[in-house]
């Protein structure tokens, strides 16, 4: 199938030509799906196109009863993804790049170079479409009118790396992704186990024993015992359990909890997670941490709570005015006066 994103002039004809070629190869059904424009606002052109594309792919899979969705990402695409993750200072999961198999999505060409797919098209008498939006001089630009990072990396950075380090650098970046993925899978599994041990029911006071230092830094006190105001719709984690976990696991638990509470995964960055982690590791009585998606993280009653923003103070009373995130979009907290 071909997805007509409707984001460039002539996109309908491009999709029609691609499907005509598929039908000529005996691929049936050969379908064009036009993307629906109902995607969240505030996304850049690449993220918007991706959201449109995956919605259309899943819609087509449902309509046709497909057992899997095959994607055409190559080893070159994987190398670009790893380099972008490195440039952004990302963690192991991002360095793992794209999974060969994730849910219904299969990427059978992740070990194949882009040049090989182009040669295969030439041998079959097919003319591949080179999307101008994927070029450094294409119509899509950043807010400061620079080329999109992936397009610039594809045309300028990877060729330079190949000249300096040799053409094997593309395969080496792919191997980095494979190694990082194996580590990330194990860390994610261990983090799920830690999160399961730490999770509490909303309104429950944590009675998990903690080291003396944890008690001094915000554990359950006699004045807290017996009652903790309940808040529906929040993820509640026991501070004493999480605080004793390794950083690599603890931060994964916090990120997953924030996403469960409603913070968009694509907007949640390392600075947000570190600010929430400070409620565990550097407790000074600070107030709520504000996260993307209107989610707050607050520590009280021996627990860490992540849920929809509300005017609650850490002691359960009302604030006259809720804290606001700073204009840069980073997390912000205030020391409470309780």
RAQUIGI-V457264 format. One record per residue. N is the residue number from 1. RES is the residue in one small letter. PHI is phi in whole degrees, 0 to 359 (999 if undefined). D_LAST is the distance of its C-alpha to the last C-alpha in whole Angstrom. Layout:
# RAQUIGI-V457264
n/res/phi/d_last
N/RES/PHI/D_LAST
N/RES/PHI/D_LAST
This chain:
# RAQUIGI-V457264
n/res/phi/d_last
1/x/999/59
2/x/235/58
3/x/261/55
4/x/270/56
5/x/291/53
6/x/69/54
7/x/255/52
8/x/221/55
9/x/300/59
10/x/82/61
11/x/295/59
12/x/296/61
13/x/292/64
14/x/299/63
15/x/295/61
16/x/297/65
17/x/295/67
18/x/297/64
19/x/290/65
20/x/298/69
21/x/294/69
22/x/298/67
23/x/297/69
24/x/294/72
25/x/273/71
26/x/86/71
27/x/275/68
28/x/225/67
29/x/285/65
30/x/249/64
31/x/233/62
32/x/252/60
33/x/246/56
34/x/273/55
35/x/293/51
36/x/271/49
37/x/280/47
38/x/272/44
39/x/244/42
40/x/302/38
41/x/284/38
42/x/83/37
43/x/269/39
44/x/287/42
45/x/298/45
46/x/295/45
47/x/294/42
48/x/297/44
49/x/299/47
50/x/295/46
51/x/298/44
52/x/297/47
53/x/294/49
54/x/290/47
55/x/297/47
56/x/293/51
57/x/298/51
58/x/292/50
59/x/295/51
60/x/296/55
61/x/297/54
62/x/295/53
63/x/295/56
64/x/261/59
65/x/70/57
66/x/295/57
67/x/277/56
68/x/203/54
69/x/242/54
70/x/268/55
71/x/247/54
72/x/259/56
73/x/297/54
74/x/251/56
75/x/298/55
76/x/296/55
77/x/298/52
78/x/295/50
79/x/298/51
80/x/298/49
81/x/296/46
82/x/295/46
83/x/295/46
84/x/298/44
85/x/296/41
86/x/298/42
87/x/296/41
88/x/270/38
89/x/69/37
90/x/281/36
91/x/269/36
92/x/300/39
93/x/297/38
94/x/290/39
95/x/295/42
96/x/290/44
97/x/65/45
98/x/270/46
99/x/283/47
100/x/300/51
101/x/225/50
102/x/214/46
103/x/60/47
104/x/280/50
105/x/270/50
106/x/239/53
107/x/242/53
108/x/281/57
109/x/254/58
110/x/294/55
111/x/262/57
112/x/247/60
113/x/288/60
114/x/300/60
115/x/299/63
116/x/292/65
117/x/293/64
118/x/292/65
119/x/295/68
120/x/296/68
121/x/297/68
122/x/299/71
123/x/295/73
124/x/273/73
125/x/76/74
126/x/256/70
127/x/252/69
128/x/290/65
129/x/270/63
130/x/259/61
131/x/293/58
132/x/298/58
133/x/291/54
134/x/269/54
135/x/255/55
136/x/297/54
137/x/261/56
138/x/288/55
139/x/288/54
140/x/267/50
141/x/229/48
142/x/282/45
143/x/298/43
144/x/262/44
145/x/66/48
146/x/265/48
147/x/299/49
148/x/298/47
149/x/307/46
150/x/294/48
151/x/295/51
152/x/294/51
153/x/297/51
154/x/296/53
155/x/271/56
156/x/242/55
157/x/285/53
158/x/297/54
159/x/300/58
160/x/294/57
161/x/298/56
162/x/294/59
163/x/291/61
164/x/279/59
165/x/256/58
166/x/100/61
167/x/295/61
168/x/291/59
169/x/297/56
170/x/296/55
171/x/295/56
172/x/296/54
173/x/295/51
174/x/296/52
175/x/293/52
176/x/302/48
177/x/299/47
178/x/296/49
179/x/294/47
180/x/295/44
181/x/294/44
182/x/298/45
183/x/294/42
184/x/296/40
185/x/298/41
186/x/294/40
187/x/297/37
188/x/296/36
189/x/294/37
190/x/296/36
191/x/293/32
192/x/298/33
193/x/294/33
194/x/296/30
195/x/298/28
196/x/295/30
197/x/290/29
198/x/274/25
199/x/291/25
200/x/239/24
201/x/283/24
202/x/306/21
203/x/89/19
204/x/273/20
205/x/279/18
206/x/292/19
207/x/247/21
208/x/296/23
209/x/294/24
210/x/228/22
211/x/300/24
212/x/304/22
213/x/295/21
214/x/292/19
215/x/297/17
216/x/292/16
217/x/255/15
218/x/123/13
219/x/288/15
220/x/287/15
221/x/258/14
222/x/304/16
223/x/287/13
224/x/271/13
225/x/296/16
226/x/101/18
227/x/206/17
228/x/219/15
229/x/305/15
230/x/275/18
231/x/229/19
232/x/287/23
233/x/76/24
234/x/241/22
235/x/263/23
236/x/242/21
237/x/232/21
238/x/287/21
239/x/300/19
240/x/298/21
241/x/287/24
242/x/294/24
243/x/298/22
244/x/269/26
245/x/278/28
246/x/299/30
247/x/305/29
248/x/299/31
249/x/275/31
250/x/301/27
251/x/291/27
252/x/293/30
253/x/299/28
254/x/294/25
255/x/297/27
256/x/298/29
257/x/294/26
258/x/296/25
259/x/294/28
260/x/300/28
261/x/282/25
262/x/120/27
263/x/278/27
264/x/298/31
265/x/301/32
266/x/289/34
267/x/259/31
268/x/274/29
269/x/246/29
270/x/298/28
271/x/296/26
272/x/297/24
273/x/296/24
274/x/296/23
275/x/294/20
276/x/292/19
277/x/299/21
278/x/296/18
279/x/295/16
280/x/264/18
281/x/262/20
282/x/226/17
283/x/287/14
284/x/230/12
285/x/82/8
286/x/293/10
287/x/278/10
288/x/298/13
289/x/258/16
290/x/265/19
291/x/242/22
292/x/303/26
293/x/83/27
294/x/71/23
295/x/257/22
296/x/240/18
297/x/247/17
298/x/220/13
299/x/253/12
300/x/195/11
301/x/55/13
302/x/76/15
303/x/236/16
304/x/251/17
305/x/245/17
306/x/234/20
307/x/192/21
308/x/304/21
309/x/298/19
310/x/209/17
311/x/276/14
312/x/283/12
313/x/276/8
314/x/293/8
315/x/265/6
316/x/94/10
317/x/273/9
318/x/277/11
319/x/270/11
320/x/287/14
321/x/214/15
322/x/291/15
323/x/296/15
324/x/235/19
325/x/288/21
326/x/286/23
327/x/293/27
328/x/284/28
329/x/87/27
330/x/280/25
331/x/289/21
332/x/216/18
333/x/226/14
334/x/233/12
335/x/287/9
336/x/282/6
337/x/255/4
338/x/270/0
